[in-house]
Amino acid sequence: MDQFSQDFRNDLTELMRWRRDVRHFKPDPVDPDVLSTCLGAFSLAPSVGLSEPWRLVQVQSAERRQNILDNFKTANAEALAGYSGERAALYAGLKLQGIKDAPIQLAVFCDEQTTKGAGLGAQTMPEMRRYSVVAGIMNFWLLTRAHGLGVGWVSILDAARATRELEVPEGWRLVAWLCVGWPKDAKDVPELETRGWERRSATPPTLYQR
């Protein structure tokens, strides 16, 4: 049964278009009720064997936030060293994190030792648990955008170091560090594209036939 109108499908496509990786945030606080509503999107995500392996930590400690910023700076310097010439100059000018600005900092982990789901689907492909966490993150990302919030995913980190410093249970593996808050400006074009780093493909992916 077709439950959704063409207007709804258009709006959904537009929402995905406006889902951006935000680096520039206003300092304004986020209503805890709005955050809680958006976090509810995780429970609507698919997960292998219904394992729901996502584990979230809201990092509020100034010391721990500084630790993650120091972690980023070290990893970023190492990444910069891998480029040269114009590419290095362009990389050095990119703002690749919102750790100092975003009011909400979330560390999203995968519990790789969870017994929920009894291992269904994860015995043959254990990485499916992490993919499930990513599916939850995308649900969360879309719903935050629908509420006017922005999310920035910081991937330039030493994940093992971050995990140790947060003192989480054994078996949790960091999947994402998310900066959440009100974006300073709304753009439907990725910043990496406007800055000349790369261009988004304008066509659907090639569908190979075998």
Rosetta constraint file for C-alpha pairs under 8 A:
AtomPair CA 4 CA 8 HARMONIC 6.09 0.50
AtomPair CA 4 CA 9 HARMONIC 6.97 0.50
AtomPair CA 5 CA 9 HARMONIC 6.43 0.50
AtomPair CA 6 CA 10 HARMONIC 6.10 0.50
AtomPair CA 7 CA 11 HARMONIC 6.14 0.50
AtomPair CA 8 CA 12 HARMONIC 6.13 0.50
AtomPair CA 9 CA 13 HARMONIC 6.24 0.50
AtomPair CA 10 CA 14 HARMONIC 6.18 0.50
AtomPair CA 11 CA 15 HARMONIC 6.10 0.50
AtomPair CA 12 CA 16 HARMONIC 6.34 0.50
AtomPair CA 13 CA 17 HARMONIC 6.24 0.50
AtomPair CA 14 CA 18 HARMONIC 6.26 0.50
AtomPair CA 15 CA 19 HARMONIC 6.23 0.50
AtomPair CA 15 CA 142 HARMONIC 6.98 0.50
AtomPair CA 15 CA 145 HARMONIC 7.32 0.50
AtomPair CA 15 CA 146 HARMONIC 6.94 0.50
AtomPair CA 16 CA 142 HARMONIC 6.89 0.50
AtomPair CA 17 CA 188 HARMONIC 6.00 0.50
AtomPair CA 18 CA 145 HARMONIC 7.42 0.50
AtomPair CA 18 CA 186 HARMONIC 7.91 0.50
AtomPair CA 18 CA 187 HARMONIC 6.83 0.50
AtomPair CA 18 CA 188 HARMONIC 4.71 0.50
AtomPair CA 18 CA 189 HARMONIC 7.83 0.50
AtomPair CA 19 CA 141 HARMONIC 7.14 0.50
AtomPair CA 19 CA 142 HARMONIC 6.31 0.50
AtomPair CA 19 CA 145 HARMONIC 6.06 0.50
AtomPair CA 19 CA 150 HARMONIC 7.88 0.50
AtomPair CA 19 CA 188 HARMONIC 7.36 0.50
AtomPair CA 20 CA 150 HARMONIC 7.27 0.50
AtomPair CA 20 CA 151 HARMONIC 7.34 0.50
AtomPair CA 20 CA 152 HARMONIC 7.87 0.50
AtomPair CA 20 CA 187 HARMONIC 7.35 0.50
AtomPair CA 20 CA 188 HARMONIC 6.84 0.50
AtomPair CA 20 CA 189 HARMONIC 7.61 0.50
AtomPair CA 20 CA 190 HARMONIC 6.32 0.50
AtomPair CA 21 CA 150 HARMONIC 7.42 0.50
AtomPair CA 21 CA 151 HARMONIC 5.93 0.50
AtomPair CA 21 CA 152 HARMONIC 4.72 0.50
AtomPair CA 21 CA 153 HARMONIC 6.61 0.50
AtomPair CA 21 CA 190 HARMONIC 7.17 0.50
AtomPair CA 21 CA 191 HARMONIC 7.96 0.50
AtomPair CA 22 CA 98 HARMONIC 7.61 0.50
AtomPair CA 22 CA 150 HARMONIC 5.72 0.50
AtomPair CA 22 CA 151 HARMONIC 5.40 0.50
AtomPair CA 22 CA 152 HARMONIC 4.56 0.50
AtomPair CA 22 CA 153 HARMONIC 7.99 0.50
AtomPair CA 22 CA 183 HARMONIC 6.64 0.50
AtomPair CA 23 CA 95 HARMONIC 6.62 0.50
AtomPair CA 23 CA 96 HARMONIC 6.49 0.50
AtomPair CA 23 CA 97 HARMONIC 5.45 0.50
AtomPair CA 23 CA 98 HARMONIC 4.75 0.50
AtomPair CA 23 CA 151 HARMONIC 7.94 0.50
AtomPair CA 23 CA 152 HARMONIC 5.79 0.50
AtomPair CA 23 CA 183 HARMONIC 7.89 0.50
AtomPair CA 24 CA 98 HARMONIC 6.21 0.50
AtomPair CA 24 CA 101 HARMONIC 7.23 0.50
AtomPair CA 24 CA 102 HARMONIC 7.90 0.50
AtomPair CA 24 CA 183 HARMONIC 5.95 0.50
AtomPair CA 24 CA 184 HARMONIC 5.73 0.50
AtomPair CA 24 CA 185 HARMONIC 7.77 0.50
AtomPair CA 25 CA 98 HARMONIC 6.97 0.50
AtomPair CA 25 CA 101 HARMONIC 5.72 0.50
AtomPair CA 25 CA 102 HARMONIC 5.51 0.50
AtomPair CA 25 CA 150 HARMONIC 7.89 0.50
AtomPair CA 25 CA 181 HARMONIC 6.09 0.50
AtomPair CA 25 CA 182 HARMONIC 5.60 0.50
AtomPair CA 25 CA 183 HARMONIC 4.46 0.50
AtomPair CA 25 CA 184 HARMONIC 5.03 0.50
AtomPair CA 26 CA 101 HARMONIC 6.97 0.50
AtomPair CA 26 CA 102 HARMONIC 7.08 0.50
AtomPair CA 26 CA 181 HARMONIC 7.01 0.50
AtomPair CA 26 CA 182 HARMONIC 5.52 0.50
AtomPair CA 26 CA 183 HARMONIC 5.92 0.50
AtomPair CA 26 CA 184 HARMONIC 5.33 0.50
AtomPair CA 27 CA 101 HARMONIC 6.25 0.50
AtomPair CA 27 CA 102 HARMONIC 6.55 0.50
AtomPair CA 27 CA 103 HARMONIC 6.31 0.50
AtomPair CA 27 CA 181 HARMONIC 7.78 0.50
AtomPair CA 27 CA 182 HARMONIC 7.71 0.50
AtomPair CA 28 CA 103 HARMONIC 7.23 0.50
AtomPair CA 28 CA 181 HARMONIC 7.59 0.50
AtomPair CA 28 CA 182 HARMONIC 6.94 0.50
AtomPair CA 29 CA 103 HARMONIC 6.03 0.50
AtomPair CA 29 CA 181 HARMONIC 7.41 0.50
AtomPair CA 30 CA 34 HARMONIC 7.16 0.50
AtomPair CA 30 CA 35 HARMONIC 6.95 0.50
AtomPair CA 30 CA 103 HARMONIC 7.16 0.50
AtomPair CA 30 CA 104 HARMONIC 7.58 0.50
AtomPair CA 30 CA 181 HARMONIC 6.47 0.50
AtomPair CA 30 CA 182 HARMONIC 7.67 0.50
AtomPair CA 31 CA 35 HARMONIC 6.46 0.50
AtomPair CA 32 CA 36 HARMONIC 6.04 0.50
AtomPair CA 33 CA 37 HARMONIC 6.15 0.50
AtomPair CA 34 CA 38 HARMONIC 6.28 0.50
AtomPair CA 34 CA 147 HARMONIC 7.82 0.50
AtomPair CA 35 CA 39 HARMONIC 6.13 0.50
AtomPair CA 35 CA 144 HARMONIC 7.97 0.50
AtomPair CA 36 CA 40 HARMONIC 6.37 0.50
AtomPair CA 37 CA 41 HARMONIC 7.44 0.50
AtomPair CA 38 CA 140 HARMONIC 5.77 0.50
AtomPair CA 38 CA 143 HARMONIC 5.69 0.50
AtomPair CA 38 CA 144 HARMONIC 5.75 0.50
AtomPair CA 39 CA 140 HARMONIC 6.03 0.50
AtomPair CA 40 CA 44 HARMONIC 7.30 0.50
AtomPair CA 40 CA 140 HARMONIC 7.67 0.50
AtomPair CA 41 CA 45 HARMONIC 6.76 0.50
AtomPair CA 41 CA 136 HARMONIC 6.91 0.50
AtomPair CA 41 CA 139 HARMONIC 5.43 0.50
AtomPair CA 41 CA 140 HARMONIC 5.14 0.50
AtomPair CA 41 CA 143 HARMONIC 6.95 0.50
AtomPair CA 42 CA 136 HARMONIC 4.50 0.50
AtomPair CA 42 CA 137 HARMONIC 6.89 0.50
AtomPair CA 42 CA 139 HARMONIC 6.33 0.50
AtomPair CA 42 CA 140 HARMONIC 6.19 0.50
AtomPair CA 43 CA 52 HARMONIC 7.64 0.50
AtomPair CA 43 CA 136 HARMONIC 7.49 0.50
AtomPair CA 44 CA 136 HARMONIC 7.59 0.50
AtomPair CA 44 CA 139 HARMONIC 7.61 0.50
AtomPair CA 45 CA 132 HARMONIC 7.58 0.50
AtomPair CA 45 CA 135 HARMONIC 5.96 0.50
AtomPair CA 45 CA 136 HARMONIC 4.97 0.50
AtomPair CA 45 CA 139 HARMONIC 6.49 0.50
AtomPair CA 46 CA 50 HARMONIC 7.23 0.50
AtomPair CA 46 CA 132 HARMONIC 6.36 0.50
AtomPair CA 46 CA 135 HARMONIC 6.69 0.50
AtomPair CA 46 CA 136 HARMONIC 7.35 0.50
AtomPair CA 47 CA 51 HARMONIC 5.90 0.50
AtomPair CA 47 CA 52 HARMONIC 5.53 0.50
AtomPair CA 47 CA 53 HARMONIC 7.61 0.50
AtomPair CA 47 CA 128 HARMONIC 7.97 0.50
AtomPair CA 47 CA 129 HARMONIC 7.02 0.50
AtomPair CA 47 CA 132 HARMONIC 4.61 0.50
AtomPair CA 47 CA 133 HARMONIC 7.48 0.50
AtomPair CA 47 CA 135 HARMONIC 7.73 0.50
AtomPair CA 48 CA 52 HARMONIC 7.56 0.50
AtomPair CA 48 CA 117 HARMONIC 7.48 0.50
AtomPair CA 48 CA 120 HARMONIC 6.86 0.50
AtomPair CA 48 CA 121 HARMONIC 5.91 0.50
AtomPair CA 48 CA 122 HARMONIC 6.82 0.50
AtomPair CA 48 CA 128 HARMONIC 6.21 0.50
AtomPair CA 48 CA 129 HARMONIC 6.21 0.50
AtomPair CA 48 CA 132 HARMONIC 6.35 0.50
AtomPair CA 49 CA 116 HARMONIC 7.90 0.50
AtomPair CA 49 CA 117 HARMONIC 4.60 0.50
AtomPair CA 49 CA 118 HARMONIC 7.27 0.50
AtomPair CA 49 CA 119 HARMONIC 6.75 0.50
AtomPair CA 49 CA 120 HARMONIC 4.74 0.50
AtomPair CA 49 CA 121 HARMONIC 6.02 0.50
AtomPair CA 49 CA 122 HARMONIC 7.60 0.50
AtomPair CA 50 CA 116 HARMONIC 7.25 0.50
AtomPair CA 50 CA 117 HARMONIC 5.35 0.50
AtomPair CA 51 CA 114 HARMONIC 7.30 0.50
AtomPair CA 51 CA 115 HARMONIC 7.57 0.50
AtomPair CA 51 CA 116 HARMONIC 4.71 0.50
AtomPair CA 51 CA 117 HARMONIC 4.34 0.50
AtomPair CA 51 CA 118 HARMONIC 7.70 0.50
AtomPair CA 51 CA 119 HARMONIC 7.88 0.50
AtomPair CA 51 CA 129 HARMONIC 7.62 0.50
AtomPair CA 52 CA 116 HARMONIC 7.40 0.50
AtomPair CA 52 CA 132 HARMONIC 7.34 0.50
AtomPair CA 52 CA 133 HARMONIC 7.65 0.50
AtomPair CA 53 CA 110 HARMONIC 5.37 0.50
AtomPair CA 53 CA 111 HARMONIC 5.11 0.50
AtomPair CA 53 CA 112 HARMONIC 7.13 0.50
AtomPair CA 53 CA 114 HARMONIC 6.65 0.50
AtomPair CA 53 CA 116 HARMONIC 7.94 0.50
AtomPair CA 53 CA 129 HARMONIC 6.25 0.50
AtomPair CA 53 CA 130 HARMONIC 7.75 0.50
AtomPair CA 53 CA 132 HARMONIC 7.30 0.50
AtomPair CA 53 CA 133 HARMONIC 6.57 0.50
AtomPair CA 54 CA 108 HARMONIC 6.78 0.50
AtomPair CA 54 CA 109 HARMONIC 5.77 0.50
AtomPair CA 54 CA 110 HARMONIC 4.98 0.50
AtomPair CA 54 CA 111 HARMONIC 6.45 0.50
AtomPair CA 54 CA 132 HARMONIC 7.77 0.50
AtomPair CA 54 CA 133 HARMONIC 5.24 0.50
AtomPair CA 54 CA 136 HARMONIC 7.61 0.50
AtomPair CA 55 CA 108 HARMONIC 5.85 0.50
AtomPair CA 55 CA 109 HARMONIC 4.95 0.50
AtomPair CA 55 CA 110 HARMONIC 6.01 0.50
AtomPair CA 55 CA 111 HARMONIC 6.63 0.50
AtomPair CA 55 CA 172 HARMONIC 7.92 0.50
AtomPair CA 56 CA 106 HARMONIC 6.60 0.50
AtomPair CA 56 CA 107 HARMONIC 5.83 0.50
AtomPair CA 56 CA 108 HARMONIC 4.69 0.50
AtomPair CA 56 CA 109 HARMONIC 6.17 0.50
AtomPair CA 57 CA 106 HARMONIC 5.63 0.50
AtomPair CA 57 CA 107 HARMONIC 5.12 0.50
AtomPair CA 57 CA 108 HARMONIC 6.49 0.50
AtomPair CA 58 CA 104 HARMONIC 7.27 0.50
AtomPair CA 58 CA 105 HARMONIC 5.81 0.50
AtomPair CA 58 CA 106 HARMONIC 4.64 0.50
AtomPair CA 58 CA 107 HARMONIC 6.45 0.50
AtomPair CA 59 CA 64 HARMONIC 7.05 0.50
AtomPair CA 59 CA 65 HARMONIC 6.85 0.50
AtomPair CA 59 CA 104 HARMONIC 7.68 0.50
AtomPair CA 59 CA 105 HARMONIC 5.47 0.50
AtomPair CA 59 CA 106 HARMONIC 6.06 0.50
AtomPair CA 59 CA 107 HARMONIC 7.14 0.50
AtomPair CA 60 CA 64 HARMONIC 7.58 0.50
AtomPair CA 60 CA 65 HARMONIC 7.15 0.50
AtomPair CA 60 CA 104 HARMONIC 7.82 0.50
AtomPair CA 60 CA 105 HARMONIC 7.22 0.50
AtomPair CA 61 CA 65 HARMONIC 6.19 0.50
AtomPair CA 62 CA 66 HARMONIC 6.12 0.50
AtomPair CA 63 CA 67 HARMONIC 6.20 0.50
AtomPair CA 64 CA 68 HARMONIC 6.30 0.50
AtomPair CA 64 CA 165 HARMONIC 7.48 0.50
AtomPair CA 64 CA 166 HARMONIC 7.53 0.50
AtomPair CA 65 CA 69 HARMONIC 6.25 0.50
AtomPair CA 65 CA 99 HARMONIC 7.35 0.50
AtomPair CA 66 CA 70 HARMONIC 6.11 0.50
AtomPair CA 67 CA 71 HARMONIC 6.08 0.50
AtomPair CA 67 CA 165 HARMONIC 7.90 0.50
AtomPair CA 68 CA 72 HARMONIC 6.15 0.50
AtomPair CA 68 CA 99 HARMONIC 7.96 0.50
AtomPair CA 68 CA 157 HARMONIC 7.97 0.50
AtomPair CA 68 CA 162 HARMONIC 6.60 0.50
AtomPair CA 69 CA 73 HARMONIC 6.24 0.50
AtomPair CA 69 CA 99 HARMONIC 6.46 0.50
AtomPair CA 69 CA 100 HARMONIC 7.56 0.50
AtomPair CA 70 CA 74 HARMONIC 6.29 0.50
AtomPair CA 71 CA 75 HARMONIC 6.27 0.50
AtomPair CA 71 CA 157 HARMONIC 6.00 0.50
AtomPair CA 71 CA 158 HARMONIC 6.49 0.50
AtomPair CA 71 CA 161 HARMONIC 7.73 0.50
AtomPair CA 71 CA 162 HARMONIC 7.43 0.50
AtomPair CA 72 CA 76 HARMONIC 5.76 0.50
AtomPair CA 72 CA 156 HARMONIC 5.91 0.50
AtomPair CA 72 CA 157 HARMONIC 5.08 0.50
AtomPair CA 72 CA 158 HARMONIC 7.55 0.50
AtomPair CA 73 CA 77 HARMONIC 6.12 0.50
AtomPair CA 74 CA 78 HARMONIC 6.44 0.50
AtomPair CA 75 CA 79 HARMONIC 6.18 0.50
AtomPair CA 75 CA 156 HARMONIC 5.88 0.50
AtomPair CA 75 CA 157 HARMONIC 5.50 0.50
AtomPair CA 75 CA 158 HARMONIC 6.51 0.50
AtomPair CA 76 CA 80 HARMONIC 6.08 0.50
AtomPair CA 76 CA 156 HARMONIC 6.12 0.50
AtomPair CA 76 CA 157 HARMONIC 7.66 0.50
AtomPair CA 77 CA 81 HARMONIC 6.34 0.50
AtomPair CA 78 CA 82 HARMONIC 6.91 0.50
AtomPair CA 79 CA 83 HARMONIC 7.44 0.50
AtomPair CA 79 CA 156 HARMONIC 8.00 0.50
AtomPair CA 80 CA 88 HARMONIC 6.28 0.50
AtomPair CA 80 CA 91 HARMONIC 6.77 0.50
AtomPair CA 80 CA 92 HARMONIC 6.90 0.50
AtomPair CA 81 CA 88 HARMONIC 7.81 0.50
AtomPair CA 83 CA 87 HARMONIC 6.11 0.50
AtomPair CA 83 CA 88 HARMONIC 4.79 0.50
AtomPair CA 84 CA 88 HARMONIC 4.62 0.50
AtomPair CA 84 CA 89 HARMONIC 7.60 0.50
AtomPair CA 85 CA 89 HARMONIC 6.50 0.50
AtomPair CA 86 CA 90 HARMONIC 6.11 0.50
AtomPair CA 87 CA 91 HARMONIC 6.08 0.50
AtomPair CA 88 CA 92 HARMONIC 6.11 0.50
AtomPair CA 89 CA 93 HARMONIC 6.55 0.50
AtomPair CA 90 CA 94 HARMONIC 6.70 0.50
AtomPair CA 90 CA 197 HARMONIC 7.34 0.50
AtomPair CA 91 CA 197 HARMONIC 7.96 0.50
AtomPair CA 94 CA 195 HARMONIC 7.90 0.50
AtomPair CA 96 CA 154 HARMONIC 7.15 0.50
AtomPair CA 97 CA 152 HARMONIC 7.03 0.50
AtomPair CA 97 CA 153 HARMONIC 7.73 0.50
AtomPair CA 97 CA 154 HARMONIC 5.83 0.50
AtomPair CA 97 CA 179 HARMONIC 7.91 0.50
AtomPair CA 98 CA 102 HARMONIC 5.68 0.50
AtomPair CA 98 CA 152 HARMONIC 6.82 0.50
AtomPair CA 98 CA 179 HARMONIC 6.04 0.50
AtomPair CA 99 CA 105 HARMONIC 7.27 0.50
AtomPair CA 99 CA 179 HARMONIC 6.28 0.50
AtomPair CA 102 CA 179 HARMONIC 5.57 0.50
AtomPair CA 102 CA 180 HARMONIC 5.63 0.50
AtomPair CA 102 CA 181 HARMONIC 5.23 0.50
AtomPair CA 102 CA 182 HARMONIC 7.79 0.50
AtomPair CA 103 CA 179 HARMONIC 7.64 0.50
AtomPair CA 103 CA 180 HARMONIC 6.62 0.50
AtomPair CA 103 CA 181 HARMONIC 5.82 0.50
AtomPair CA 104 CA 179 HARMONIC 5.90 0.50
AtomPair CA 104 CA 180 HARMONIC 4.92 0.50
AtomPair CA 104 CA 181 HARMONIC 6.23 0.50
AtomPair CA 105 CA 177 HARMONIC 7.25 0.50
AtomPair CA 105 CA 178 HARMONIC 5.84 0.50
AtomPair CA 105 CA 179 HARMONIC 4.86 0.50
AtomPair CA 105 CA 180 HARMONIC 6.28 0.50
AtomPair CA 106 CA 177 HARMONIC 5.81 0.50
AtomPair CA 106 CA 178 HARMONIC 5.04 0.50
AtomPair CA 106 CA 179 HARMONIC 6.51 0.50
AtomPair CA 106 CA 180 HARMONIC 7.71 0.50
AtomPair CA 107 CA 174 HARMONIC 7.09 0.50
AtomPair CA 107 CA 175 HARMONIC 7.89 0.50
AtomPair CA 107 CA 176 HARMONIC 6.02 0.50
AtomPair CA 107 CA 177 HARMONIC 4.64 0.50
AtomPair CA 107 CA 178 HARMONIC 6.35 0.50
AtomPair CA 108 CA 174 HARMONIC 6.07 0.50
AtomPair CA 108 CA 175 HARMONIC 5.75 0.50
AtomPair CA 108 CA 176 HARMONIC 5.10 0.50
AtomPair CA 108 CA 177 HARMONIC 6.20 0.50
AtomPair CA 108 CA 178 HARMONIC 7.54 0.50
AtomPair CA 109 CA 133 HARMONIC 7.66 0.50
AtomPair CA 109 CA 172 HARMONIC 5.78 0.50
AtomPair CA 109 CA 173 HARMONIC 5.21 0.50
AtomPair CA 109 CA 174 HARMONIC 4.38 0.50
AtomPair CA 109 CA 175 HARMONIC 5.27 0.50
AtomPair CA 109 CA 176 HARMONIC 6.97 0.50
AtomPair CA 110 CA 129 HARMONIC 6.83 0.50
AtomPair CA 110 CA 130 HARMONIC 5.80 0.50
AtomPair CA 110 CA 133 HARMONIC 6.38 0.50
AtomPair CA 110 CA 172 HARMONIC 5.40 0.50
AtomPair CA 110 CA 173 HARMONIC 5.21 0.50
AtomPair CA 110 CA 174 HARMONIC 6.45 0.50
AtomPair CA 110 CA 175 HARMONIC 6.53 0.50
AtomPair CA 111 CA 129 HARMONIC 7.91 0.50
AtomPair CA 111 CA 171 HARMONIC 5.80 0.50
AtomPair CA 111 CA 172 HARMONIC 4.49 0.50
AtomPair CA 111 CA 173 HARMONIC 6.60 0.50
AtomPair CA 112 CA 126 HARMONIC 7.98 0.50
AtomPair CA 112 CA 129 HARMONIC 6.88 0.50
AtomPair CA 112 CA 171 HARMONIC 5.41 0.50
AtomPair CA 112 CA 172 HARMONIC 6.06 0.50
AtomPair CA 112 CA 173 HARMONIC 7.17 0.50
AtomPair CA 113 CA 171 HARMONIC 5.51 0.50
AtomPair CA 113 CA 172 HARMONIC 7.62 0.50
AtomPair CA 115 CA 119 HARMONIC 6.91 0.50
AtomPair CA 119 CA 123 HARMONIC 5.57 0.50
AtomPair CA 121 CA 125 HARMONIC 6.36 0.50
AtomPair CA 121 CA 126 HARMONIC 7.53 0.50
AtomPair CA 121 CA 128 HARMONIC 7.39 0.50
AtomPair CA 122 CA 126 HARMONIC 4.15 0.50
AtomPair CA 122 CA 127 HARMONIC 7.06 0.50
AtomPair CA 122 CA 128 HARMONIC 5.99 0.50
AtomPair CA 122 CA 129 HARMONIC 6.75 0.50
AtomPair CA 127 CA 131 HARMONIC 6.48 0.50
AtomPair CA 128 CA 132 HARMONIC 6.03 0.50
AtomPair CA 129 CA 133 HARMONIC 6.51 0.50
AtomPair CA 130 CA 134 HARMONIC 6.40 0.50
AtomPair CA 130 CA 175 HARMONIC 7.08 0.50
AtomPair CA 131 CA 135 HARMONIC 6.32 0.50
AtomPair CA 132 CA 136 HARMONIC 6.41 0.50
AtomPair CA 133 CA 137 HARMONIC 6.27 0.50
AtomPair CA 133 CA 175 HARMONIC 7.52 0.50
AtomPair CA 134 CA 138 HARMONIC 6.28 0.50
AtomPair CA 134 CA 175 HARMONIC 7.62 0.50
AtomPair CA 135 CA 139 HARMONIC 6.43 0.50
AtomPair CA 136 CA 140 HARMONIC 6.24 0.50
AtomPair CA 137 CA 141 HARMONIC 5.98 0.50
AtomPair CA 138 CA 142 HARMONIC 6.21 0.50
AtomPair CA 139 CA 143 HARMONIC 6.32 0.50
AtomPair CA 140 CA 144 HARMONIC 6.08 0.50
AtomPair CA 141 CA 145 HARMONIC 6.30 0.50
AtomPair CA 141 CA 150 HARMONIC 7.78 0.50
AtomPair CA 141 CA 151 HARMONIC 6.42 0.50
AtomPair CA 142 CA 146 HARMONIC 6.28 0.50
AtomPair CA 143 CA 147 HARMONIC 6.40 0.50
AtomPair CA 144 CA 148 HARMONIC 6.36 0.50
AtomPair CA 144 CA 149 HARMONIC 4.99 0.50
AtomPair CA 144 CA 150 HARMONIC 6.44 0.50
AtomPair CA 144 CA 151 HARMONIC 7.46 0.50
AtomPair CA 145 CA 149 HARMONIC 5.05 0.50
AtomPair CA 145 CA 150 HARMONIC 5.83 0.50
AtomPair CA 145 CA 151 HARMONIC 7.88 0.50
AtomPair CA 148 CA 182 HARMONIC 6.96 0.50
AtomPair CA 149 CA 180 HARMONIC 7.02 0.50
AtomPair CA 149 CA 181 HARMONIC 5.52 0.50
AtomPair CA 149 CA 182 HARMONIC 4.83 0.50
AtomPair CA 149 CA 183 HARMONIC 6.52 0.50
AtomPair CA 150 CA 180 HARMONIC 5.76 0.50
AtomPair CA 150 CA 181 HARMONIC 5.48 0.50
AtomPair CA 150 CA 182 HARMONIC 5.65 0.50
AtomPair CA 150 CA 183 HARMONIC 5.40 0.50
AtomPair CA 151 CA 178 HARMONIC 6.39 0.50
AtomPair CA 151 CA 179 HARMONIC 5.55 0.50
AtomPair CA 151 CA 180 HARMONIC 4.65 0.50
AtomPair CA 151 CA 181 HARMONIC 6.77 0.50
AtomPair CA 152 CA 178 HARMONIC 5.54 0.50
AtomPair CA 152 CA 179 HARMONIC 4.95 0.50
AtomPair CA 152 CA 180 HARMONIC 6.57 0.50
AtomPair CA 153 CA 176 HARMONIC 6.47 0.50
AtomPair CA 153 CA 177 HARMONIC 5.79 0.50
AtomPair CA 153 CA 178 HARMONIC 4.74 0.50
AtomPair CA 153 CA 179 HARMONIC 6.51 0.50
AtomPair CA 154 CA 176 HARMONIC 6.91 0.50
AtomPair CA 154 CA 177 HARMONIC 5.37 0.50
AtomPair CA 154 CA 178 HARMONIC 6.28 0.50
AtomPair CA 154 CA 179 HARMONIC 7.56 0.50
AtomPair CA 155 CA 176 HARMONIC 6.87 0.50
AtomPair CA 155 CA 177 HARMONIC 7.06 0.50
AtomPair CA 157 CA 162 HARMONIC 7.64 0.50
AtomPair CA 158 CA 162 HARMONIC 6.34 0.50
AtomPair CA 159 CA 163 HARMONIC 6.10 0.50
AtomPair CA 159 CA 174 HARMONIC 6.01 0.50
AtomPair CA 160 CA 164 HARMONIC 6.27 0.50
AtomPair CA 160 CA 173 HARMONIC 7.99 0.50
AtomPair CA 160 CA 174 HARMONIC 7.62 0.50
AtomPair CA 161 CA 165 HARMONIC 6.27 0.50
AtomPair CA 162 CA 166 HARMONIC 6.34 0.50
AtomPair CA 162 CA 174 HARMONIC 7.86 0.50
AtomPair CA 163 CA 167 HARMONIC 6.49 0.50
AtomPair CA 163 CA 168 HARMONIC 6.69 0.50
AtomPair CA 163 CA 172 HARMONIC 8.00 0.50
AtomPair CA 163 CA 173 HARMONIC 7.11 0.50
AtomPair CA 163 CA 174 HARMONIC 6.39 0.50
AtomPair CA 164 CA 168 HARMONIC 7.27 0.50
AtomPair CA 168 CA 172 HARMONIC 6.77 0.50
AtomPair CA 189 CA 193 HARMONIC 6.88 0.50
AtomPair CA 189 CA 194 HARMONIC 7.02 0.50
AtomPair CA 190 CA 194 HARMONIC 6.58 0.50
AtomPair CA 190 CA 200 HARMONIC 8.00 0.50
AtomPair CA 191 CA 195 HARMONIC 6.02 0.50
AtomPair CA 192 CA 196 HARMONIC 6.23 0.50
AtomPair CA 192 CA 197 HARMONIC 5.16 0.50
AtomPair CA 192 CA 198 HARMONIC 6.15 0.50
AtomPair CA 192 CA 199 HARMONIC 7.75 0.50
AtomPair CA 193 CA 197 HARMONIC 5.76 0.50
AtomPair CA 193 CA 198 HARMONIC 5.22 0.50
AtomPair CA 193 CA 199 HARMONIC 5.14 0.50
AtomPair CA 193 CA 200 HARMONIC 7.02 0.50
